[in-house]
Amino acid sequence: MYRCFDEFDDAVAILDRDNTVVRLNRSFQETFGIGNDAARGMEIGDLIARHLAPLFEEGNSAGRLIDAFRNREEVAHGAYRMRTSSGEVCRFSLSCRAISGEPCAGERLVRFRENTPGRKEERARIRAESVFATVGELVPYGLWVCGPDGDVLYLSASFLELVGRTIEECRHSGWLECIPLKDAAAVRSDWRRCLDTGCRWDRELRIPDPDGECHIILSRGAPVRDRDGQIVFWVGINLDITARKQAEQLTAVRAAQQAAVADLGQFALAGAEPPELMNAVVRVVAERLGVEYAKVLRYLPREDLFILEAAVGFGGVQIGTEKVNGGTDSQAGYTLLSHEPVIVEDFDAETRFRGPALLRREGIVSGISVIIQGDEAPYGVLGAHTRTLRRFTRDDINFVQAAANVLAQGIKRKAAEEALGKSEEKFREIAQRSFDMIYTCYYDRGITYMSPAVTRILGYAPAELIGCKCRDYVSPLSLAEWEEAQKKMAGGESIEGLEVEFRRKDGTAAFVELSESPIVENAKVVGVQATGRDITERRQNERLRQQAFEQIERNIEQFAVLGDHIRQPLQVILGMADLTDDPRTSTVIHNQVERINEYITQLDRGWVESREVRAFLRRHEQD
C-alpha cells in the first residue's frame, strides 16, 4: 500500500493514530538524509527534534511544528526554509492531513513539497535529459536534441558511433555535417529551411558505411516551443529503415516480375508466333531480372547440340545458326543433365562444367539457367547472365522458370494449332471429295462449313448456306422429328440414321439420312457436326415398290374373283348340255367346258404362286 508513495517527488511521512511514524517515502529519506528503519516507530515530535530541527533556517520553526503535531492541530501549507542532505537551502511547503480511506483511516500524511524558484524546472530538465539518454540508446542511430539555431545539445551514443565522431566534434560542426551523406547539399538546405521557418523536419538520409553498403535513415524532428511560441530547442529521431526499404523494393520487383509473366502469358494466348514469343521472353527476363544477357537455346538430341533461337545482349551472334555444345561442355547442357535449374555465381570458379565460348567471350561472371519443357522431352534451355558477380535467389529462379513455362506453353500451343490445322485441312480435303454432304453448324453462328456435295443434293452452293440455320431448310413434314433429335443432341447424345426431308433450291423435296455428333466446348454443347447421305432415289424406289406390291395385291384379288365368275356360267352350260337331245353336241360342249376349267385351274395355281412370290419379296425387303 505505502510503496506507491515512493513514486512521489515530495517528501512524505505516514503517521499512525498515536503520531508514530509508520513509513518515510524514498524522497523523504533522500532529501533529509533520514533512514526509514531509523524513523519507524518514533513519535513525530521526537523525529522533528532529533533529525529535522537542525535543518530549519528559522530557529523557532521546529518548536512550533512539534506543538502543532502533538496538539493534533491542522497544518496547511506552512512555508519553511530548510537545508537538504546535500547542504542546499531550499524552500518547502508543509501540509498535514488525515487519511480517510480504508485500510489507513485515522492515519495522517505529512508532506514536504519543495517550491524553490527554478529548482523544479532544473530537476525536470535533468530528468528529461536522462530519459532522452535512455531512449536514445535503445534506438539504432538514436536521438538528437538541438538548440533553436541547430547547435547540438544532445546526441545518443548510437548516433555518435554511426558517424564516428565525438559529441564535442558534432557540437562544433553540427550534427548533419558530421554525417557522410549522399546529396549532402540538398539535405543541409532542407535543415536550414526548417530552422528558418520552424516547420517539421522529415527526410530520408542515405549514409554509406565502411562495408560499402548504404543505410537509409528516416530522420524526423520537430521544434519545442515555450509559452510564448518561441522555439527553445529541436528534438528528433533517426530510424534505420534500410531493411524496410529493401523489402519494399524487393516486393515491387517481384510484383513487376509477376506482371511481366502475366503479360507474356497474354501474348502467348493471343497467338504469338514462337520467334516473337522467344524474343519477348528474353527481353522481359533481362529487364526484370536486371541482367545484361538472356537467351533461348533449342536442344537437338541427335547431335547433342543447342541452337541459339533468341538472345539479347550478345554481340555478333547468328540467330538460328550459333551452336552450343551439350553435356558438361556448357551450362545449358549441364542443366538438362541435372534436370533442375542451375545457378553459377562465378564462372572462373565453376568446376561442374566448362563455360561455352558464347559466354566466355562476353566476360560473363554469373548466370542462371532453367529447362524449357516439351511434350515428351525438353525443348531447350532459357538462360540469364551478367558480367558482375551476383548471387541469384530462389525468387529469381522462380521468375525465370515461370517465363520458361510460358514459352513452353506457347510453343506447345502453336504446335497443337498447326497439328489441328493440318487435321482440319485433311478433313476438308476428305469432305471436299466426299459423296455425302458434310457440314458444321453452331447454335450461335449457324453453318460454318458445308461440303460441295450439298450442290448435288440440295442444289445450293456451299457459300449460300454459310451462316444459315439448318432448320430453315427442313420440310414441315419432318420438322417435329428434326426438333426431337436436336433436343437429344443438346443433351450430348449422338444421332444416327435420322431421315429428314429437305427443300431443294428448286422447291422439290430431297430426302437425306443424317448422322450427327455434338460439338462440346467447356462442357457445353455449342453445335453439331453432321454428315448427310442423299436417299431421295431410295425413297422413290421404295414408293414404286410399294405401288407394285399394291398392284399385285389387286391382281390377285381380281384373279380370285374372275375364277369364281367363270366357273358359275360353265356349270350352267354343262347343265344345259346334259339336257340336249344331241349327244354329239353335248360331248363337244363338255370337252370345251373342261378345257376352260383347266385354264381356270392354271389361273388358280398362278394366283397361289403369286401370293408366295409376294410373301417372299416382303420377307426379302425386311431382311
Salt bridges, closest charged atoms under 4 A:
ASP6 OD2 - ARG23 NH2 3.21
ASP9 OD1 - ARG127 NH2 3.43
ASP10 OD2 - ARG111 NE 3.59
ASP10 OD2 - ARG113 NE 2.87
ASP37 OD1 - ARG40 NH1 3.29
GLU43 OE1 - ARG70 NH2 3.22
ASP46 OD1 - ARG70 NH2 3.28
GLU57 OE2 - ARG83 NH1 2.92
GLU88 OE2 - ARG119 NH1 3.31
GLU114 OE2 - ARG119 NE 3.16
GLU114 OE1 - ARG123 NH1 3.34
GLU122 OE2 - ARG125 NH2 2.55
GLU129 OE2 - ARG125 NH1 2.49
ASP190 OD2 - ARG203 NH1 2.27
ASP196 OD1 - ARG192 NE 3.46
ASP202 OD2 - ARG220 NE 3.23
GLU204 OE2 - LYS245 NZ 3.00
ASP209 OD2 - HIS215 NE2 3.02
ASP240 OD2 - HIS215 ND1 3.37
GLU248 OE2 - ARG244 NE 3.50
GLU273 OE2 - LYS414 NZ 2.82
GLU309 OE2 - ARG298 NE 2.35
GLU322 OE2 - ARG361 NH2 2.87
ASP329 OD1 - ARG354 NH2 1.88
ASP348 OD1 - ARG360 NH1 3.77
GLU350 OE2 - ARG352 NE 2.73
ASP395 OD2 - ARG254 NE 3.68
ASP396 OD1 - ARG254 NH1 3.15
ASP396 OD2 - ARG390 NH2 3.74
GLU417 OE2 - ARG413 NE 3.34
GLU417 OE1 - LYS414 NZ 3.73
ASP436 OD2 - ARG533 NH2 3.00
ASP444 OD1 - ARG445 NE 3.68
GLU464 OE1 - LYS505 NZ 3.04
GLU483 OE2 - ARG471 NH2 2.58
GLU499 OE2 - ARG538 NH2 2.84
GLU499 OE1 - ARG539 NH1 3.16
GLU513 OE2 - ARG538 NH2 3.99
ASP534 OD2 - ARG456 NH1 3.91
GLU542 OE2 - ARG538 NE 3.76
GLU553 OE1 - ARG614 NH1 1.61
ASP578 OD1 - HIS590 NE2 2.69
GLU598 OE2 - ARG605 NH2 3.99
ASP604 OD2 - ARG567 NH2 2.71
GLU621 OE2 - ARG545 NE 3.58
